[in-house]
Amino acid sequence: MNLFLLIILISFIEFFGDSSFKVYARTKNNDYLISGIFWYSLMVYLLITALKFGNVAYVNGMWDSVSCLIETVLAIWLLHETLSNRIQYLGIVLIIAGIFALHYGPIPK
C-alpha cells in the first residue's frame, strides 16, 4: 500500500469528521455527533494501519501537513470559509513545501 495515498485518505476522512462535529456544535443534532465519532474512529484505525509502513515522526508530520492542506482547501471550497489575511495563505504555501520536504527520500521505518 502506498503510505502517501493512505495519508491523503485519512485526511479526507478527518474532514468529514470535523465537518460533522462543526454541525453538531452549532445544532446539537446527535446524528452529526455520531457521524463525527464514526469518521474519527475510522481515521484512528487507518492511522494505526499507516504506522505499519512508517515511523511516528514521519506519519504524524505527513498526516498533520496533508490534513491541514486538504481540510483548508475543502473548507474554503465546500464550506465557503476563508482565511483572514495573506500571511495565512502564505502559511498554506509553506505547508505544501513541507509536504514535499517530508516526502523527499525513503520513508523512515
N, C-alpha and C positions, 0 to 999 in steps of 0.2 A: 504494500500500500504506500502511496506517495504521502509522506508526512505533511508536506505543504498543503496539498489538497484537503487533507483531513482537518488541518487547522483552519482553512477557509470555511469548510462545512461547519465546524464548531462555532466560528464567528457569526455565521448566518443564524444558527440556532440560538446563539446568545441574543441576537437582535430580536428574534421572536419572543424570547423570554422577557427581555427588557421592555419591549412594547406592551406585552401583556401586563406586566407589573405597573407600567405607567398608567394604563387604562384602569387597572384595579385601584391604584392610589387615588385616582380622580373620581371614580364612580362607586367604589366599594362593591362592585359586581363580582361575586365569588367565582363565577366562571372564568374570569380573567386571572384570578389568583391561582386557580387550579391549572390553567393553561401555562402560566409562568412557571409554576413548580414542575410541570411536566417537561417543558423545554429545558429548564436548568438541570433537571435530573438527567436528561439525555445528554446535555452538554458535559456534565461531570463524567458520565460513562465514556464518552468519546475522548475526553482529556486523559482518562486513565489508559485508554487504548493508545493514544498518541505517545504516552510515556514509554511504551514498549519500543518505540523507534527512535527516541532521542532523550537526552537528559533534561532535568527540570529547568536548568538555566536556559537552554535553547527553546524548549517547547513553550515555557512561560513567556519568554521575551518575544517569541514569534507570535504567539497567540494574542498577547496584550496589544502588540502593534497592529497586527492584521485586524483584530477585532475592533480596535479604535478606528481604523480607516474604514472598514466595512460599515460599522454602525453609524459613523458620521455621515457617510455618503447616503446610506439608506434613510437616516433621519432627515436629511436635507431633501432628498428626492420624494420619499413616501409620506413623511410626517410634516413636511413643509417647515421644518425648523431651520434655524440659521445660527451661525457663529456671529459674534458681535463686532469683530474688527479684523483687519488684515493680518495682524500678528498671529491670531488664532489659526487663520488659514495657512500661514507660513509654518505653523506647528504641524499641520497635516502633511505638508510637503516634506518636512523633516522626518516624520514618521515613515513616509514612503522610502526615504533614503535609508532609514534604519532597517526596514524590511530587507532591502537589497543587501545591506551590510551583514545582517544576520544570516541571510541565505547564501552568502559567499563561502565557498569551501565545503568540506564534508560536514555532515550533521554529527555533532558530538554525541556519543553514546554514554 
